[in-house]
Amino acid sequence: MRIRAMDRHNASMQHTPLTDSLGNPVTLRNAASAAALNDFVEGFIACEARAVNVLGAAHDTSAIVQASCAALHMFAESADAPSNARPFIDQALASAPQASEREQRFVAAVAAWVDGDLPRAIALHEEQARLHPRDLASLKLGQYHLFNRGDSPGMLRLALQALPAAADVPYLHGMLAFGWEQCHLLAQAEAAARHAVHLCRKEPWAHHALAHVMLTQGRIAEGSDFLASVSDTWTDLNSFMVTHNWWHQALFLLEQDRHADVLALYDQQVWGVVKEYTQDQINAVSLLARLELAGVNVGAARWADVADHLALRLSDHVLPFLDLQYLYGLARADRTEPALTLLRNIQAHAATRTEAHERTVWQQVCVPAAQGLLAHAQGDWATAAQQLGLALPRLIEIGGSHAQRDLFHQIWLDALQRNGQWAAVQNLLQPMVNAQPESVRLARQAGVVNGVLGLPALRTVEHA
């Protein structure tokens, strides 16, 4: 009797429609996997570490579960990510005929990613947003790909597609906010971010978008105060989100010349959460480099610690944006041979690209940028100024945010200055000072340049 009752229970579960937490129907072999799948859906869009819980349901061969597991492996952004994801996406494809049309499209999009066909992946995510606008995990994944290709209008367009159907979800407004901000539509970005936080105070992606807005508008003290006011909610996040939001706080402090505080944030919050993860590594490289460009001695030990992890990435080539920072970090740590090896590997990888966007970005943007960054780290200011000058006008094509890519602009300015091109530096630097009247860092740098050029000393910004 007990067995027959259990059989009836299982049969009824098979016929009971299941949905994820956003209301999207799901097809599961094991109904108990629903909790783990929801952890992926909710955790992914909320930037929370529980997204990885879906790996605990990997015994369920359902297409949507397997594709979610594959996506998590791909987010490692490492050379072996596709091979680690392959068994899961193969199982997802095998199970796809039993899945819904929405789930089949998600599986196909992740499969395209694993295969390296990002144009197809993006097209599928765009189609999903039109047909199933509450599939916000698909939407956020599509935004991720578009971001990495420098297509900020595409990011915004994708999020707007979901707005009528998912306006109740705070995380959609965070995605909208970042799309607006990356399109330089700052008023709209701030409104979307504040609405997201109104709906859910713990919305770290909206905090991140608002930090971008305030940094761009020169609202340095306000930005720092805002991040401090919400940092208590940065709990149980994935390592990227928590370290990156603290990285943004460090940028505000850096503009105020609060160097000791920035170093403390680096040591306590930015570096050391998951040292093996790509995004944690580039946060570290970027912040150490910015500190050095501001005249701070960060110490060889900090660079060496990061470089130990970068040295394992000489053949990754997942994204040019990542490779460039690996290269600079290795060179700044005096790991000359690994840095040269990575440069040669970048050049060889660029020569083999067949997809049009990839070929252009790797060959025409990444290679000269890499040459310029290595030259700067080695003190060859003329080459650094020349090669970075070639790459910078098109740097958006390598992905990354405006704030992240600003590192390369700062390195170029430093190369120009050290190469004695003072007039060029003044013409580039003063508009930045005008746009950032609270920045002690920029005012100090402008004072040096104006002094060399014999220009009048201007009033410097007082510390807040």
Secondary structure, DSSP 8 states (H G I E B T S, - for coil): -HHHHHHHHHHHHHHS-EE-TTS-EE--SSGGGHHHHHHHHHHHHHTBGGGGGGGGGTT---HHHHHHHHHHHHTT-STTHHHHHHHHHHHHHHHGGGS-HHHHHHHHHHHHHHTT-HHHHHHHHHHHHHH-TT-HHHHHHHHHHHHHTT-HHHHHHHHHHHHHHHTT-HHHHHHHHHHHHHTT-HHHHHHHHHHHHHH-S--HHHHHHHHHHHHHTT-HHHHHHHHHHHGGG--SB-HHHHHHHHHHHHHHHHHTT-HHHHHHHIIIIISSSSTTSHHHHHHHHHHHHHHHHTT----HHHHHHHHHHHGGGTT--S-HHHHHHHHHHHHHTT-HHHHHHHHHHHHHHHHT--SHHHHHIIIIIIHHHHHHHHHHHTT-HHHHHHHHHHHGGGGGGG---HHHHHHHHHHHHHHHHHTT-HHHHHHHHHHHHHH-TT-HHHHHHHHHHHHHHT----------
